[in-house]
Amino acid sequence: MSSFIAEKLDTTALVPDTDTMGKGTASPGSRRTAKMIRERIERGGERLWRLEDFDGLPSTAVAQALSRLTRQGVLERLSKGTYYRPRQTTFGKSVPNPATVQKLASRRKTVFPSGISAASLLGFTTQTARRGEVSTSALSLPRKLIGADTVIHTRRPEAWAGLSDADAALLDFLRRGGRTSELSPEDTTRRTLALISEKGRLERLIKVADSEPPRVRALLGALAEEIGKNAVARTHLRASLNPLSRFDFGLLAGLSHARNWQAKGKS
């Protein structure tokens, strides 16, 4: 798998631009912009290119130049506005590094770790998932950017946009009742309490709690009561729950105040 080397020069010269030769339709300014883009891409070697990489140049001219280079086989289009400049290897053209591409996707849309990836980030497991798993507030993510085998959970609340990866991972973990943990129920509970007690975390999660499912709100209330914090917020969380509902707390059913927060009995 190749890596992106910003300064490495590709040994293959760019194909001359023949799309507008003899047509007389391109203005001198457009030709200069296209030439500038071609030269910058040639100097850059193997890497990803986005429209934002050409700030200061006319956006229409940039889009046309990148599309033209794609038609010529110089660039490969990964998604709207995102291109990859491969290099020739003994095995054919290089391919984008998945980790770097996924990082790019994270910058373009709000993408967070999910499932085993979230549990691993939080210290609940040392497992490595066979397939990547992410969550996003978007309706979809480009497969070429995120990976063909990645499991994508869409429509996460827009409120997650202001959260760190760890905060969003903890909400994902609570949504699953802690079942992605490989720790014992007791150790899972202790680890969750330690995480929720970190400075400012409970307050950040309570701010987005209204957009979470009822089970997550109930779990946040039970955790807050366990560490003796946010009495006002606990009152709000309790009022948001249907008093007739019962929630499956999963591995967190052992919380001292679980039953006060409408948790189902341990199975």
MIFI-346456 format. One record per atom (N, C-alpha, C): residue in one letter; x, y negated, z. Coordinates in steps of 0.1 Angstrom, whole numbers, padded with zeros to 4 digits, always signed. Each point is the difference from the previous one (the first is absolute). Example, Ala and Ser with C-alpha at 12.3 -4.5 7.8 and 13.67 -1.06 7.14 Angstrom:
BEGIN
a+0132+0057+0078 a-0009-0012+0000 a+0009-0012+0000 s-0004-0011-0007 s+0009-0011+0000 s-0008-0011+0008 
% end
This chain:
BEGIN
m+0009+0012+0000 m-0009-0012+0000 m+0009-0012+0000 s-0003-0010-0009 s+0009-0011-0001 s-0004-0011+0011 s+0009-0009+0002 s-0002-0011+0008 s+0001-0013-0008 f-0005-0011+0006 f+0000-0012-0008 f+0013-0008+0003 i+0008-0003-0010 i+0012-0007+0002 i-0001-0013-0008 a-0002-0011+0008 a-0003-0013-0006 a+0010-0005-0009 e+0013+0003+0003 e+0011-0007-0008 e+0005+0009-0011 k-0004+0013+0000 k+0006+0009-0010 k-0005-0003-0014 l+0009-0001-0009 l-0004-0003-0014 l-0003+0013-0007 d-0011+0000-0007 d-0003+0012-0008 d+0009+0000-0013 t+0004+0012-0003 t+0009+0001-0012 t-0007+0000-0013 t-0014+0001+0001 t-0007+0000-0013 t-0005-0014-0002 a+0003-0006-0012 a-0004-0013-0003 a-0015+0000-0003 l-0006-0012+0003 l-0014-0001-0002 l-0003+0000-0015 v-0012+0005-0003 v-0004+0001-0014 v-0003-0014-0005 p+0005-0004-0012 p-0004-0013-0005 p-0015-0002-0001 d-0004-0012+0003 d-0015-0003-0001 d-0004-0002-0014 t-0008+0009-0005 t-0004-0001-0014 t-0015-0003-0001 d-0007-0001+0012 d-0014-0002-0001 d-0005-0013-0007 t+0008-0010+0002 t-0004-0013-0006 t+0009-0004-0012 m+0009+0008-0004 m+0009-0003-0011 m-0008-0002-0013 g+0002-0011-0006 g-0006-0003-0013 g-0014-0004+0002 k-0006-0001+0012 k-0014-0004+0001 k-0001-0015+0002 g+0010-0006+0006 g+0000-0014+0001 g-0010-0005+0010 t-0005+0008+0009 t-0010-0004+0009 t+0005-0004+0014 a+0012+0004+0004 a+0006-0003+0013 a+0006-0014+0000 s-0003-0008+0010 s+0006-0013+0001 s+0015+0001+0004 p+0008-0010-0002 p+0014+0000+0005 p+0000+0002+0015 g-0009-0006+0007 g+0000+0002+0015 g-0003+0014+0004 s-0010+0007-0007 s-0003+0014+0003 s+0012+0009-0003 r+0007-0003-0011 r+0011+0008-0004 r+0011-0001+0010 r+0003-0013+0005 r+0010-0002+0010 r-0004+0008+0013 t-0012-0001+0004 t-0005+0007+0012 t+0002+0015-0001 a-0004+0006-0012 a+0002+0014-0002 a+0014+0004+0000 k+0009-0008-0006 k+0014+0003+0000 k+0006+0000+0015 m-0005-0010+0007 m+0005-0001+0014 m-0004+0012+0008 i-0012+0005-0002 i-0006+0011+0008 i+0008+0013-0004 r+0003+0001-0013 r+0007+0012-0005 r+0014+0000+0006 e+0007-0011+0000 e+0013-0001+0005 e+0000+0003+0015 r-0010-0005+0008 r+0000+0003+0014 r-0003+0015+0003 i-0008+0006-0008 i-0003+0014+0002 i+0013+0009-0004 e+0007-0005-0010 e+0012+0008-0004 e+0010-0001+0010 r+0002-0012+0007 r+0010-0001+0011 r-0004+0008+0012 g-0014+0001+0002 g-0005+0007+0012 g+0002+0015+0000 g+0002+0006-0011 g+0001+0014+0000 g-0012+0008+0004 e+0002+0011+0007 e-0011+0008+0004 e-0007-0006+0012 r-0013-0003-0001 r-0007-0006+0012 r-0015-0002-0004 l-0008-0004+0010 l-0013-0004-0002 l-0001-0015-0004 w-0009-0003-0008 w-0003-0014-0004 w-0014-0004+0002 r-0003-0011+0006 r-0014-0005+0001 r-0001-0014-0006 l-0012-0004-0002 l-0002-0014-0006 l+0006-0010+0010 e-0001+0003+0013 e+0005-0010+0010 e+0015-0002-0001 d+0007+0009-0006 d+0014-0001-0002 d+0004-0011-0009 f-0009-0005-0008 f+0003-0010-0010 f-0007-0014+0004 d-0001-0003+0013 d-0006-0013+0004 d+0007-0011-0007 g-0007-0010-0004 g+0006-0011-0007 g-0002+0000-0015 l-0003+0012-0005 l-0002+0002-0015 l-0015+0001-0002 p-0004-0004-0012 p-0015+0001-0003 p-0005+0014+0002 s-0010+0002+0008 s-0005+0014+0003 s-0005+0007-0012 t-0006-0007-0010 t-0005+0007-0012 t+0011+0005-0008 a+0011-0008-0002 a+0012+0004-0007 a+0007+0011+0006 v+0000+0000+0014 v+0007+0011+0007 v-0008+0013-0003 a-0013+0000+0002 a-0009+0012-0002 a+0002+0005-0014 q+0000-0009-0010 q+0002+0004-0014 q+0014+0007-0002 a+0010-0006+0005 a+0014+0005-0001 a+0001+0014+0006 l-0006+0002+0012 l+0001+0013+0007 l-0008+0010-0008 s-0012-0004-0005 s-0008+0010-0008 s+0008+0004-0013 r+0006-0010-0006 r+0008+0003-0012 r+0011+0010+0002 l+0008-0002+0012 l+0011+0009+0003 l-0006+0014+0004 t-0012+0000+0005 t-0006+0013+0003 t-0003+0008-0013 r-0005-0007-0010 r-0003+0006-0013 r+0012+0005-0007 q+0011-0007+0003 q+0013+0004-0006 q+0007+0011+0007 g-0006+0004+0012 g+0006+0011+0008 g+0011-0004+0009 v+0002-0013+0001 v+0011-0005+0009 v-0005+0000+0015 l-0013-0003+0002 l-0006+0000+0013 l-0011+0011+0001 e-0003+0004+0011 e-0012+0009+0002 e-0009-0007+0010 r-0013-0001-0004 r-0010-0007+0008 r-0005+0010+0011 l+0002-0004+0013 l-0005+0009+0011 l-0014-0004+0004 s-0003-0013+0000 s-0014-0004+0003 s-0001-0015-0005 k-0011-0006+0002 k-0002-0013-0005 k+0011-0010+0006 g+0008-0006-0008 g+0010-0009+0004 g+0013+0006+0006 t+0001+0013-0001 t+0012+0007+0006 t+0006+0009-0011 y+0013-0002-0002 y+0007+0008-0010 y+0013+0006+0006 y+0005+0010-0007 y+0012+0007+0004 y+0010+0001-0012 r+0012-0004+0003 r+0011+0001-0010 r+0008+0012+0003 p-0002+0011-0008 p+0008+0012+0002 p+0014-0001-0006 r+0008+0010+0004 r+0013+0001-0007 r+0001+0014-0005 q+0008+0002-0010 q+0002+0013-0006 q+0010+0008+0008 t-0004+0013+0003 t+0008+0009+0007 t+0002+0012-0009 t+0008+0010+0005 t+0003+0012-0008 t-0013+0008+0000 f-0010-0003+0009 f-0012+0008+0000 f-0012-0008-0006 g+0003-0011-0006 g-0010-0008-0006 g-0001-0013+0008 k-0011-0007-0002 k-0002-0013+0007 k-0002+0002+0015 s+0006-0009+0008 s-0002+0000+0014 s-0014-0003+0004 v-0004+0004+0012 v-0014-0003+0005 v+0001-0008+0012 p-0011-0007+0004 p+0000-0009+0012 p+0002+0008+0012 n+0006-0005+0010 n+0002+0006+0013 n-0014-0002+0008 p-0006+0011+0004 p-0014+0000+0006 p+0000-0009+0012 a+0010+0000+0009 a-0001-0008+0012 a+0000-0015-0003 t+0009-0003-0010 t+0000-0015-0004 t-0012-0004-0006 v-0006+0008-0009 v-0012-0003-0006 v-0012-0001+0010 q+0000+0009+0010 q-0011-0001+0010 q+0002-0013+0008 k+0012-0004+0003 k+0003-0012+0007 k-0005-0012-0008 l+0001+0000-0013 l-0005-0010-0008 l-0015-0001+0000 a-0006+0012+0000 a-0015+0001+0001 a-0005-0007+0013 s+0008+0003+0011 s-0004-0006+0013 s+0001-0015+0000 r+0009-0006-0008 r+0000-0014-0001 r-0011-0006-0008 r-0005+0008-0010 r-0010-0005-0009 r-0014+0001+0007 k-0002+0010+0008 k-0013+0002+0006 k+0003+0004+0015 t-0010+0000+0008 t+0002+0004+0014 t+0000+0015+0001 v+0012+0006+0002 v+0001+0015+0001 v+0006+0004+0013 f-0006+0009+0007 f+0005+0004+0013 f+0002+0015+0000 p+0009+0005+0009 p+0001+0015+0002 p-0013+0006+0006 s-0002+0012-0004 s-0012+0007+0005 s+0003+0014+0003 g-0009+0007+0007 g+0001+0014+0002 g+0013+0004+0008 i+0007+0010-0005 i+0013+0005+0006 i+0010-0012-0001 s+0000-0008-0010 s+0010-0011-0001 s-0002-0010+0011 a-0013-0003+0003 a-0003-0009+0011 a+0004+0006+0014 a-0003+0013+0002 a+0003+0007+0012 a+0016+0001+0002 s+0007+0002-0011 s+0014+0000+0001 s+0006-0013+0004 l-0005-0011-0006 l+0004-0014+0003 l-0001-0003+0014 l-0011+0005+0006 l-0003-0003+0014 l+0006+0010+0010 g+0007+0010-0005 g+0007+0009+0009 g-0008+0012+0005 f-0011+0003-0007 f-0009+0011+0004 f+0004+0013-0006 t+0008-0001-0011 t+0004+0012-0007 t+0014-0002-0007 t+0007+0011-0002 t+0012-0001-0008 t-0002+0007-0014 q-0013+0003-0003 q-0003+0007-0012 q+0002-0010-0012 t+0003+0005-0011 t+0000-0008-0013 t-0011+0006-0009 a-0010-0009-0003 a-0011+0005-0008 a+0005+0004-0014 r-0007+0011-0005 r+0004+0005-0014 r-0004-0011-0010 r-0010-0007+0003 r-0004-0011-0009 r-0001-0013+0008 g+0003-0011-0007 g-0001-0013+0007 g-0015-0003+0002 e-0002-0008+0011 e-0014-0003+0003 e+0000-0015+0005 v-0008-0008-0007 v-0001-0014+0003 v-0014-0005+0001 s-0002-0011+0007 s-0013-0007+0000 s+0001-0014-0005 t-0011-0005-0005 t+0001-0013-0006 t-0014-0006+0000 s-0001-0014+0001 s-0012-0007-0001 s-0005-0001-0014 a+0008+0003-0010 a-0003-0001-0014 a-0010+0012-0004 l-0006-0002-0011 l-0009+0010-0005 l+0008+0012-0006 s+0012-0003-0005 s+0008+0010-0006 s+0015-0005+0000 l+0009+0009-0003 l+0014-0004-0002 l+0005+0006-0013 p+0009-0007-0007 p+0006+0006-0012 p+0007+0013+0003 r-0003+0011-0007 r+0006+0013+0003 r+0015-0001-0004 k+0003-0007-0010 k+0014-0001-0004 k+0009-0007+0010 l-0006-0008+0008 l+0007-0007+0011 l+0000+0008+0012 i-0011+0006+0004 i-0001+0006+0013 i+0003+0015+0000 g+0001+0006-0012 g+0003+0015-0001 g-0012+0008-0003 a+0002+0009-0010 a-0012+0008-0005 a-0006+0009+0011 d+0009+0005+0009 d-0005+0009+0011 d-0004-0006+0013 t+0002-0013+0001 t-0003-0007+0012 t-0015+0000+0003 v-0004+0003+0013 v-0014-0001+0004 v-0002-0015+0004 i-0011-0006-0006 i-0003-0014+0002 i-0013-0001+0007 h+0000-0007+0011 h-0013-0003+0007 h-0003-0014-0002 t-0010-0003-0008 t-0004-0014-0004 t-0010-0006+0009 r-0003-0013-0002 r-0010-0007+0007 r+0002-0002+0015 r+0013+0000+0004 r+0003-0004+0014 r-0004-0014+0002 p-0004-0005+0012 p-0004-0013+0002 p+0010-0011-0005 e-0005-0011-0005 e+0009-0011-0004 e+0007-0005+0012 a-0006+0002+0012 a+0006-0005+0013 a+0014+0006+0002 w+0003+0012-0006 w+0013+0006+0002 w+0011-0008-0007 a-0003-0009-0008 a+0010-0007-0008 a+0010-0007+0010 g-0004-0004+0011 g+0009-0007+0009 g+0007+0009+0010 l-0002+0013-0001 l+0006+0009+0009 l+0014+0005-0005 s+0008+0004+0009 s+0013+0007-0003 s-0003+0014-0004 d+0010+0007-0006 d-0002+0014-0004 d-0003+0008+0013 a+0007-0003+0011 a-0003+0008+0012 a-0014-0002+0006 d-0005-0012-0001 d-0013-0003+0005 d-0011+0007-0008 a+0002-0001-0013 a-0010+0007-0009 a+0001+0015+0001 a+0013+0005+0002 a+0002+0015+0002 a-0007+0004+0013 l+0000-0008+0010 l-0007+0004+0013 l-0015+0000-0002 l-0006-0009-0008 l-0014+0000-0003 l-0003+0013-0008 d+0008+0003-0010 d-0002+0012-0008 d+0000+0013+0010 f+0010+0000+0009 f+0001+0011+0010 f-0013+0001+0008 l-0005-0011+0005 l-0012+0000+0008 l-0012+0004-0008 r-0001-0004-0013 r-0011+0005-0009 r+0000+0015-0001 r+0011+0006+0002 r+0001+0015-0001 r+0000+0007+0013 g-0003-0008+0011 g-0001+0006+0013 g+0014+0006+0005 g+0011-0005-0006 g+0013+0004+0004 g+0004+0014-0005 r-0008+0006-0009 r+0002+0014-0005 r+0012+0002-0009 t+0007-0011-0004 t+0012+0001-0007 t+0012+0001+0009 s-0002+0000+0013 s+0011+0002+0009 s+0004+0014+0002 e+0013+0003+0001 e+0004+0014+0003 e+0004+0001+0015 l-0003-0010+0008 l+0002+0000+0014 l-0012+0007+0007 s+0002+0003+0013 s-0011+0005+0007 s-0010-0011+0002 p-0013+0003+0004 p-0010-0010+0002 p+0005-0010+0011 e+0006+0005+0011 e+0005-0008+0010 e+0011-0010-0005 d+0010+0006-0007 d+0010-0009-0005 d-0005-0010-0011 t-0010+0005-0008 t-0006-0009-0010 t-0006-0012+0007 t-0007+0003+0011 t-0007-0011+0007 t+0011-0010+0006 r+0010+0006+0006 r+0011-0008+0006 r+0006-0009-0011 r+0003+0006-0011 r+0007-0008-0011 r-0009-0011-0005 t-0013+0003-0001 t-0010-0010-0005 t-0001-0011+0010 l+0000+0003+0013 l-0001-0011+0010 l+0013-0009+0000 a+0011+0007-0003 a+0013-0008+0000 a+0000-0009-0012 l-0005+0005-0012 l-0001-0009-0012 l-0010-0011+0002 i-0011+0003+0006 i-0011-0011+0001 i+0005-0010+0010 s+0009+0003+0009 s+0005-0009+0011 s+0011-0009-0005 e+0005+0002-0012 e+0011-0008-0005 e-0006-0015-0002 k+0009-0009+0003 k-0004-0014+0001 k-0008-0005-0013 g-0012-0004+0003 g-0009-0006-0010 g-0007+0010-0009 r+0003+0013+0001 r-0007+0009-0009 r-0015+0002+0003 l-0003+0002+0012 l-0015+0001+0003 l-0008-0012-0005 e+0006-0012+0003 e-0007-0012-0005 e-0002+0000-0015 r+0011+0004-0007 r-0001-0001-0015 r-0011+0010-0005 l+0000+0012+0006 l-0010+0010-0004 l-0014-0004+0003 i-0002-0006+0012 i-0013-0004+0004 i-0005-0011-0010 k+0009-0008-0005 k-0005-0011-0009 k-0006+0006-0013 v+0004+0012-0004 v-0005+0006-0012 v-0010+0011+0003 a-0003+0002+0013 a-0009+0012+0004 a-0014-0001-0006 d-0005-0011-0002 d-0014-0001-0006 d-0001+0006-0014 s+0011+0001-0007 s+0000+0006-0013 s+0003+0015+0000 e+0002+0006+0012 e+0004+0014+0002 e-0013+0008+0003 p+0001+0014-0003 p-0011+0009+0003 p-0003+0000+0015 p-0012+0004+0004 p-0003+0000+0015 p+0009+0008+0008 r+0005+0012-0005 r+0009+0008+0008 r+0013-0008+0003 v+0005-0007-0009 v+0012-0008+0002 v-0002-0011+0011 r-0012-0006-0001 r-0003-0011+0010 r-0001+0007+0014 a-0007+0011+0000 a-0001+0007+0013 a+0014+0004+0006 l+0009+0005-0009 l+0013+0004+0004 l+0008-0012+0005 l-0001-0011-0007 l+0007-0012+0004 l-0005-0005+0014 g-0013+0001+0002 g-0006-0003+0013 g+0005+0008+0011 a+0001+0014-0003 a+0005+0009+0010 a+0015-0002+0003 l+0007-0003-0010 l+0015-0003+0002 l+0002-0013+0008 a-0008-0010-0004 a+0001-0013+0007 a-0003+0002+0015 e-0011+0008+0003 e-0003+0002+0014 e+0010+0008+0007 e+0007+0009-0007 e+0010+0009+0006 e+0012-0009+0005 i+0003-0010-0008 i+0012-0008+0004 i-0005-0013+0007 g-0013-0001+0003 g-0005-0011+0008 g+0001-0014-0007 k-0002-0001-0013 k+0001-0012-0006 k-0013-0004-0008 n-0001-0013-0003 n-0010-0006-0009 n-0014+0004+0004 a-0004-0004+0012 a-0014+0003+0005 a-0010-0007-0009 v+0002-0012-0004 v-0009-0007-0009 v-0002+0008-0013 a+0011+0004-0006 a+0000+0007-0013 a-0007+0014+0002 r+0002+0006+0011 r-0006+0013+0003 r-0015-0002+0000 t-0005-0011+0006 t-0014-0002+0000 t-0006-0002-0014 h+0008-0007-0008 h-0005-0001-0014 h+0000+0013-0008 l+0011+0008+0002 l+0001+0013-0006 l-0012+0009+0004 r-0003+0000+0013 r-0011+0008+0005 r-0013-0004-0006 a-0002-0013-0001 a-0013-0005-0006 a-0001+0004-0014 s+0011+0002-0007 s-0001+0003-0015 s-0003+0015-0002 l-0001+0008+0010 l-0002+0015-0002 l-0015+0003+0003 n-0005+0009-0008 n-0013+0005+0003 n+0000+0009+0012 p-0007-0004+0011 p+0001+0008+0012 p-0004+0014+0000 l-0007+0004-0011 l-0005+0014-0002 l+0010+0009-0007 s+0011-0007-0006 s+0010+0007-0008 s+0010+0007+0009 r+0006+0011-0005 r+0011+0006+0007 r+0011+0002-0010 f+0012-0002+0004 f+0011+0000-0009 f+0011+0011+0003 d+0005+0006-0011 d+0010+0010+0001 d+0014-0007+0002 f+0005+0000+0012 f+0013-0006+0002 f+0012+0009-0004 g-0002+0012-0004 g+0010+0009-0005 g+0010+0003+0011 l+0013-0002-0003 l+0011+0003+0010 l+0000-0011+0011 l-0007-0010-0002 l+0000-0011+0010 l-0012+0001+0010 a-0007+0012+0000 a-0012+0002+0008 a+0004+0000+0015 g+0013+0002+0003 g+0005+0000+0014 g+0002-0014+0006 l-0003-0010-0007 l+0001-0014+0006 l-0009+0000+0012 s+0005-0007+0011 s-0007+0000+0013 s-0014-0006-0002 h-0002-0010-0009 h-0012-0007-0001 h-0008+0004-0013 a+0004+0012-0006 a-0006+0004-0012 a-0015+0001+0001 r-0005+0006+0011 r-0015+0002+0001 r-0007-0013+0002 n+0007-0010+0006 n-0006-0013+0001 n-0002-0006-0013 w+0007+0004-0010 w+0000-0006-0013 w-0007+0010-0010 q-0009+0008+0005 q-0009+0008-0008 q+0007+0012-0008 a+0012+0004+0006 a+0007+0011-0007 a-0008+0013+0003 k+0000+0009-0010 k-0006+0013+0002 k+0008+0008+0010 g-0006+0010+0006 g+0008+0008+0009 g+0010+0008-0007 k+0011+0004+0007 k+0011+0008-0006 k-0006+0014-0005 s+0004+0003-0012 s-0004+0013-0005 s+0009+0011+0004 
% end
